[in-house]
């Protein structure tokens, strides 16, 4: 930097005073300047404080109207990481999430944390998470509704400490959260669907909270398969399929039978060339399913609730079933006694070379006239398949002593009033034991 530029950047100061009078004049000038600057600082400080109070008031008013900021951020983060995967193979795309204005006479407030607009979910279920706080009457449950069909109902009792912080005077604020896993396999494929989230208060008032618009676009075909040979079993399959369609109306259903079947419960019906009228039909024809992922069901089953989450099991396993209520004693054909027999009334499997090879081996070792489960057990033991053991709630053999916990989704057994059995067995949700005599007589209220 040259001297000329250096001089330009230097601050021009007053000339040094020569006499005492000049010094006093300079001090007065400095004092006046300092006073002026102090006044400006006080003015700006006052303006900043006013802005700070204004912003605080806006924040408090906003929180009183709809305190969305009190969501449990740790929980949302955990759910988001596990649920939301924006991939090209996503099963579900959330098109929009619209929260309805809170009814101030009925609610202190509510908020929907998940899902959010733009989420892409690679799963057969979506998680709906949020909180709702009733004003005069507490919110007991939250329902997820499509059209006239209640898809899921959950209790409002999840901890929400963030809400409690903003409503310390309301005891219910500590547990006003809800979280629901909602199956989407029963929705229409590749079309826009709308789910309504609504709260049910203790006084029976129903309050709509939000609308979720989504598109279900499966990457693999999924469906249910029945194999029924003979009029009796076709009629049983119709009852089972009707209960299925009531819970999952758009899930495809195929029946393989000895003759052509034309009833609305089945989306597709195939007449097989040869019928064995025995367990052999299941063994021979099960892999002929038209779906990439199949849930095979015996005809004497009844669907209590949506089971969309089952198909997610096949992301990590090849085949899945539930333990049989009985076991084979001793070693049989090289299979040790400790290897549990599986019930074949509900088998979940996917199409693959490994599963096809397994089914061929099952056909090979099956002896005509014998039950199908011993050979199924042997074929599983000698296979290299990834085998998932499902819980009893997905194949509840209620004609035997059973232990269940949570919602029973698939009943398996014959009864004069299966809807009554479903209502009775799901009247409670905790750990419980039932005996066959508990279902001997349907006592209707």
BALUM-148885 format. One record per residue (C-alpha): residue number from 0; residue in one letter; y, x, z. Coordinates in steps of 0.05 Angstrom, whole numbers, padded with zeros to 5 digits. Layout:
BEGIN
R   num   residuo        v        u        w
R   NUM         A        Y        X        Z
...
! end
This chain:
BEGIN
R   num   residuo        v        u        w
R     0         X    00000    00000    00000
R     1         X    00068    00030   -00020
R     2         X    00128    00031    00026
R     3         X    00164   -00023   -00014
R     4         X    00107   -00074   -00004
R     5         X    00099   -00054    00069
R     6         X    00172   -00070    00082
R     7         X    00163   -00139    00050
R     8         X    00106   -00157    00097
R     9         X    00143   -00137    00161
R    10         X    00177   -00191    00202
R    11         X    00253   -00184    00202
R    12         X    00276   -00176    00274
R    13         X    00346   -00183    00301
R    14         X    00386   -00118    00306
R    15         X    00384   -00084    00374
R    16         X    00443   -00106    00415
R    17         X    00497   -00054    00428
R    18         X    00529   -00085    00489
R    19         X    00512   -00129    00549
R    20         X    00542   -00190    00516
R    21         X    00499   -00180    00455
R    22         X    00437   -00174    00501
R    23         X    00453   -00240    00536
R    24         X    00463   -00275    00470
R    25         X    00396   -00249    00445
R    26         X    00360   -00274    00509
R    27         X    00392   -00343    00502
R    28         X    00368   -00345    00430
R    29         X    00297   -00326    00450
R    30         X    00297   -00377    00507
R    31         X    00320   -00432    00460
R    32         X    00265   -00414    00410
R    33         X    00211   -00414    00466
R    34         X    00236   -00482    00490
R    35         X    00231   -00509    00419
R    36         X    00161   -00482    00409
R    37         X    00138   -00509    00477
R    38         X    00164   -00578    00457
R    39         X    00125   -00574    00392
R    40         X    00061   -00554    00428
R    41         X    00068   -00611    00477
R    42         X    00080   -00659    00420
R    43         X    00018   -00636    00381
R    44         X   -00024   -00636    00445
R    45         X   -00003   -00707    00460
R    46         X   -00021   -00728    00389
R    47         X   -00090   -00695    00394
R    48         X   -00104   -00729    00460
R    49         X   -00084   -00796    00429
R    50         X   -00131   -00784    00371
R    51         X   -00187   -00764    00418
R    52         X   -00180   -00828    00459
R    53         X   -00177   -00870    00395
R    54         X   -00242   -00839    00369
R    55         X   -00275   -00849    00437
R    56         X   -00255   -00922    00438
R    57         X   -00282   -00932    00368
R    58         X   -00347   -00899    00388
R    59         X   -00354   -00942    00451
R    60         X   -00338   -01006    00413
R    61         X   -00389   -00988    00360
R    62         X   -00442   -00974    00411
R    63         X   -00429   -01040    00446
R    64         X   -00437   -01078    00381
R    65         X   -00499   -01041    00357
R    66         X   -00518   -00979    00396
R    67         X   -00560   -00948    00341
R    68         X   -00547   -00879    00368
R    69         X   -00592   -00890    00428
R    70         X   -00656   -00881    00389
R    71         X   -00707   -00833    00418
R    72         X   -00695   -00775    00372
R    73         X   -00756   -00736    00393
R    74         X   -00801   -00795    00378
R    75         X   -00769   -00808    00311
R    76         X   -00776   -00735    00292
R    77         X   -00850   -00735    00310
R    78         X   -00864   -00799    00272
R    79         X   -00823   -00777    00213
R    80         X   -00860   -00711    00207
R    81         X   -00928   -00746    00209
R    82         X   -00911   -00806    00166
R    83         X   -00859   -00789    00114
R    84         X   -00882   -00744    00058
R    85         X   -00839   -00748   -00004
R    86         X   -00893   -00730   -00054
R    87         X   -00909   -00751   -00124
R    88         X   -00974   -00783   -00100
R    89         X   -00942   -00829   -00049
R    90         X   -00976   -00896   -00038
R    91         X   -00913   -00932   -00014
R    92         X   -00840   -00926   -00032
R    93         X   -00789   -00958    00014
R    94         X   -00738   -00990   -00033
R    95         X   -00690   -01017    00019
R    96         X   -00682   -01032    00093
R    97         X   -00632   -01086    00111
R    98         X   -00615   -01100    00184
R    99         X   -00590   -01170    00198
R   100         X   -00527   -01179    00241
R   101         X   -00547   -01183    00314
R   102         X   -00540   -01252    00345
R   103         X   -00497   -01236    00406
R   104         X   -00518   -01300    00441
R   105         X   -00591   -01279    00438
R   106         X   -00592   -01203    00436
R   107         X   -00556   -01145    00468
R   108         X   -00576   -01107    00406
R   109         X   -00633   -01078    00364
R   110         X   -00646   -01021    00317
R   111         X   -00699   -01003    00266
R   112         X   -00713   -00928    00267
R   113         X   -00769   -00927    00216
R   114         X   -00780   -00935    00159
R   115         X   -00716   -00916    00123
R   116         X   -00693   -00929    00052
R   117         X   -00721   -00877    00004
R   118         X   -00781   -00859    00047
R   119         X   -00844   -00843    00008
R   120         X   -00908   -00851    00047
R   121         X   -00975   -00824    00025
R   122         X   -01017   -00871    00067
R   123         X   -01048   -00940    00069
R   124         X   -01005   -00960    00129
R   125         X   -00932   -00956    00145
R   126         X   -00902   -00946    00215
R   127         X   -00847   -00993    00237
R   128         X   -00811   -00966    00298
R   129         X   -00749   -00991    00334
R   130         X   -00723   -01028    00395
R   131         X   -00697   -01097    00412
R   132         X   -00664   -01121    00476
R   133         X   -00659   -01196    00491
R   134         X   -00598   -01222    00527
R   135         X   -00615   -01288    00563
R   136         X   -00690   -01286    00547
R   137         X   -00728   -01220    00540
R   138         X   -00762   -01200    00475
R   139         X   -00837   -01202    00486
R   140         X   -00865   -01186    00417
R   141         X   -00845   -01164    00347
R   142         X   -00878   -01194    00286
R   143         X   -00883   -01165    00216
R   144         X   -00886   -01222    00166
R   145         X   -00898   -01227    00091
R   146         X   -00883   -01296    00065
R   147         X   -00919   -01344    00113
R   148         X   -00970   -01291    00135
R   149         X   -00961   -01254    00201
R   150         X   -00988   -01185    00184
R   151         X   -00980   -01153    00252
R   152         X   -00956   -01171    00321
R   153         X   -00941   -01118    00374
R   154         X   -00913   -01120    00445
R   155         X   -00843   -01097    00462
R   156         X   -00858   -01047    00517
R   157         X   -00849   -00976    00490
R   158         X   -00804   -00930    00531
R   159         X   -00733   -00923    00504
R   160         X   -00695   -00879    00553
R   161         X   -00637   -00873    00505
R   162         X   -00625   -00948    00506
R   163         X   -00632   -00949    00582
R   164         X   -00576   -00896    00586
R   165         X   -00528   -00943    00551
R   166         X   -00552   -01005    00588
R   167         X   -00564   -00980    00659
R   168         X   -00553   -01050    00687
R   169         X   -00611   -01079    00647
R   170         X   -00681   -01062    00674
R   171         X   -00714   -01084    00609
R   172         X   -00676   -01030    00571
R   173         X   -00725   -00976    00595
R   174         X   -00783   -01008    00556
R   175         X   -00752   -01046    00499
R   176         X   -00784   -01005    00443
R   177         X   -00838   -01025    00394
R   178         X   -00882   -00989    00344
R   179         X   -00928   -01023    00293
R   180         X   -00976   -00995    00242
R   181         X   -00977   -01044    00184
R   182         X   -01031   -01043    00131
R   183         X   -01007   -01048    00060
R   184         X   -01073   -01052    00021
R   185         X   -01068   -01127    00022
R   186         X   -01001   -01126   -00014
R   187         X   -00993   -01136   -00089
R   188         X   -01001   -01071   -00127
R   189         X   -00943   -01041   -00166
R   190         X   -00896   -01098   -00147
R   191         X   -00839   -01106   -00098
R   192         X   -00857   -01136   -00031
R   193         X   -00813   -01157    00027
R   194         X   -00832   -01152    00100
R   195         X   -00791   -01188    00152
R   196         X   -00787   -01158    00221
R   197         X   -00773   -01210    00274
R   198         X   -00771   -01213    00350
R   199         X   -00804   -01268    00391
R   200         X   -00767   -01281    00456
R   201         X   -00799   -01306    00521
R   202         X   -00769   -01375    00510
R   203         X   -00805   -01377    00441
R   204         X   -00741   -01365    00401
R   205         X   -00754   -01325    00338
R   206         X   -00699   -01277    00318
R   207         X   -00701   -01242    00249
R   208         X   -00683   -01169    00256
R   209         X   -00691   -01135    00188
R   210         X   -00721   -01139    00119
R   211         X   -00761   -01082    00089
R   212         X   -00770   -01079    00014
R   213         X   -00825   -01035   -00012
R   214         X   -00871   -01021   -00070
R   215         X   -00945   -01007   -00061
R   216         X   -00970   -00963   -00117
R   217         X   -01040   -00938   -00101
R   218         X   -01063   -00873   -00133
R   219         X   -01137   -00892   -00127
R   220         X   -01171   -00959   -00133
R   221         X   -01195   -00990   -00068
R   222         X   -01237   -01052   -00056
R   223         X   -01292   -01088   -00020
R   224         X   -01364   -01096   -00045
R   225         X   -01415   -01149   -00027
R   226         X   -01488   -01149   -00052
R   227         X   -01519   -01218   -00046
R   228         X   -01586   -01239   -00075
R   229         X   -01602   -01312   -00064
R   230         X   -01560   -01375   -00053
R   231         X   -01559   -01367    00023
R   232         X   -01529   -01298    00020
R   233         X   -01479   -01315   -00034
R   234         X   -01453   -01372    00010
R   235         X   -01449   -01324    00069
R   236         X   -01411   -01274    00026
R   237         X   -01362   -01329    00006
R   238         X   -01346   -01342    00080
R   239         X   -01337   -01268    00094
R   240         X   -01293   -01258    00032
R   241         X   -01251   -01318    00050
R   242         X   -01237   -01289    00119
R   243         X   -01219   -01223    00084
R   244         X   -01171   -01256    00036
R   245         X   -01136   -01292    00093
R   246         X   -01117   -01224    00123
R   247         X   -01111   -01181    00060
R   248         X   -01100   -01229    00002
R   249         X   -01091   -01177   -00053
R   250         X   -01148   -01130   -00035
R   251         X   -01198   -01133   -00093
R   252         X   -01267   -01160   -00077
R   253         X   -01329   -01153   -00121
R   254         X   -01397   -01185   -00112
R   255         X   -01462   -01161   -00143
R   256         X   -01512   -01219   -00145
R   257         X   -01575   -01242   -00179
R   258         X   -01534   -01291   -00220
R   259         X   -01463   -01299   -00243
R   260         X   -01417   -01323   -00187
R   261         X   -01352   -01360   -00202
R   262         X   -01313   -01373   -00138
R   263         X   -01241   -01357   -00120
R   264         X   -01261   -01311   -00062
R   265         X   -01284   -01257   -00111
R   266         X   -01240   -01220   -00160
R   267         X   -01301   -01196   -00199
R   268         X   -01374   -01216   -00201
R   269         X   -01430   -01177   -00234
R   270         X   -01501   -01204   -00246
R   271         X   -01551   -01147   -00236
R   272         X   -01609   -01138   -00284
R   273         X   -01662   -01135   -00229
R   274         X   -01662   -01166   -00160
R   275         X   -01707   -01142   -00103
R   276         X   -01686   -01195   -00053
R   277         X   -01691   -01144    00003
R   278         X   -01654   -01085    00034
R   279         X   -01672   -01048   -00030
R   280         X   -01615   -01083   -00068
R   281         X   -01564   -01050   -00022
R   282         X   -01597   -00982   -00030
R   283         X   -01603   -00986   -00105
R   284         X   -01536   -01018   -00124
R   285         X   -01485   -00996   -00072
R   286         X   -01459   -00937   -00113
R   287         X   -01447   -00984   -00172
R   288         X   -01382   -01004   -00139
R   289         X   -01324   -01007   -00189
R   290         X   -01275   -00975   -00139
R   291         X   -01256   -00903   -00124
R   292         X   -01258   -00921   -00050
R   293         X   -01304   -00976   -00028
R   294         X   -01318   -01014    00036
R   295         X   -01387   -01044    00030
R   296         X   -01399   -01105    00075
R   297         X   -01461   -01144    00091
R   298         X   -01454   -01218    00078
R   299         X   -01458   -01236    00152
R   300         X   -01391   -01206    00169
R   301         X   -01324   -01236    00187
R   302         X   -01255   -01204    00181
R   303         X   -01210   -01213    00242
R   304         X   -01152   -01167    00224
R   305         X   -01125   -01122    00169
R   306         X   -01164   -01057    00164
R   307         X   -01122   -01018    00113
R   308         X   -01124   -00955    00155
R   309         X   -01199   -00948    00140
R   310         X   -01186   -00923    00070
R   311         X   -01145   -00865    00097
R   312         X   -01208   -00838    00129
R   313         X   -01232   -00819    00060
R   314         X   -01176   -00769    00052
R   315         X   -01217   -00723    00097
R   316         X   -01288   -00751    00095
R   317         X   -01338   -00773    00042
R   318         X   -01372   -00830    00078
R   319         X   -01363   -00868    00144
R   320         X   -01401   -00918    00186
R   321         X   -01409   -00943    00257
R   322         X   -01467   -00926    00305
R   323         X   -01523   -00977    00305
R   324         X   -01533   -01013    00371
R   325         X   -01605   -00987    00373
R   326         X   -01634   -00918    00360
R   327         X   -01698   -00888    00332
R   328         X   -01739   -00855    00387
R   329         X   -01770   -00787    00375
R   330         X   -01765   -00742    00314
R   331         X   -01774   -00777    00248
R   332         X   -01782   -00741    00181
R   333         X   -01750   -00679    00210
R   334         X   -01690   -00717    00239
R   335         X   -01683   -00704    00314
R   336         X   -01677   -00761    00363
R   337         X   -01606   -00739    00382
R   338         X   -01581   -00756    00312
R   339         X   -01555   -00826    00319
R   340         X   -01575   -00881    00271
R   341         X   -01517   -00915    00234
R   342         X   -01511   -00988    00220
R   343         X   -01510   -01002    00145
R   344         X   -01475   -01070    00149
R   345         X   -01409   -01034    00138
R   346         X   -01407   -00969    00098
R   347         X   -01342   -00937    00075
R   348         X   -01350   -00887    00018
R   349         X   -01315   -00855   -00041
R   350         X   -01338   -00839   -00111
R   351         X   -01355   -00766   -00118
R   352         X   -01413   -00722   -00144
R   353         X   -01433   -00708   -00072
R   354         X   -01436   -00782   -00052
R   355         X   -01472   -00799   -00117
R   356         X   -01525   -00746   -00102
R   357         X   -01532   -00774   -00032
R   358         X   -01543   -00845   -00058
R   359         X   -01595   -00820   -00108
R   360         X   -01633   -00785   -00051
R   361         X   -01628   -00848   -00009
R   362         X   -01661   -00888   -00065
R   363         X   -01714   -00834   -00072
R   364         X   -01736   -00834    00001
R   365         X   -01729   -00909    00013
R   366         X   -01796   -00944    00019
R   367         X   -01797   -01014   -00011
R   368         X   -01806   -01066    00043
R   369         X   -01778   -01022    00099
R   370         X   -01711   -01030    00134
R   371         X   -01655   -00990    00102
R   372         X   -01625   -00956    00164
R   373         X   -01680   -00904    00178
R   374         X   -01676   -00877    00108
R   375         X   -01600   -00879    00109
R   376         X   -01602   -00837    00173
R   377         X   -01649   -00787    00142
R   378         X   -01608   -00782    00078
R   379         X   -01544   -00770    00119
R   380         X   -01578   -00716    00162
R   381         X   -01603   -00678    00101
R   382         X   -01538   -00684    00062
R   383         X   -01476   -00639    00060
R   384         X   -01429   -00697    00064
R   385         X   -01369   -00700    00111
R   386         X   -01390   -00759    00154
R   387         X   -01340   -00798    00197
R   388         X   -01365   -00840    00256
R   389         X   -01322   -00902    00262
R   390         X   -01310   -00941    00326
R   391         X   -01347   -01005    00342
R   392         X   -01284   -01048    00329
R   393         X   -01297   -01039    00254
R   394         X   -01369   -01064    00256
R   395         X   -01376   -01104    00319
R   396         X   -01450   -01124    00326
R   397         X   -01437   -01179    00376
R   398         X   -01510   -01204    00377
R   399         X   -01523   -01140    00418
R   400         X   -01490   -01115    00482
R   401         X   -01424   -01083    00460
R   402         X   -01366   -01043    00487
R   403         X   -01300   -01049    00451
R   404         X   -01228   -01029    00465
R   405         X   -01168   -01055    00426
R   406         X   -01171   -01104    00368
R   407         X   -01239   -01119    00338
R   408         X   -01226   -01121    00263
R   409         X   -01295   -01134    00233
R   410         X   -01349   -01178    00265
R   411         X   -01421   -01169    00243
R   412         X   -01471   -01223    00260
R   413         X   -01488   -01296    00249
R   414         X   -01457   -01351    00290
R   415         X   -01442   -01425    00281
R   416         X   -01367   -01413    00293
R   417         X   -01345   -01343    00275
R   418         X   -01270   -01359    00281
R   419         X   -01284   -01378    00354
R   420         X   -01321   -01312    00365
R   421         X   -01262   -01274    00335
R   422         X   -01212   -01310    00380
R   423         X   -01254   -01300    00442
R   424         X   -01269   -01227    00431
R   425         X   -01196   -01210    00417
R   426         X   -01167   -01252    00473
R   427         X   -01162   -01186    00510
R   428         X   -01144   -01118    00483
R   429         X   -01166   -01070    00538
R   430         X   -01234   -01038    00549
R   431         X   -01286   -01093    00555
R   432         X   -01361   -01106    00551
R   433         X   -01395   -01167    00520
R   434         X   -01467   -01191    00522
R   435         X   -01501   -01236    00470
R   436         X   -01501   -01294    00519
R   437         X   -01424   -01292    00520
R   438         X   -01427   -01321    00449
R   439         X   -01486   -01368    00456
R   440         X   -01445   -01431    00456
R   441         X   -01377   -01442    00425
R   442         X   -01337   -01480    00477
R   443         X   -01276   -01506    00440
R   444         X   -01213   -01524    00478
! end
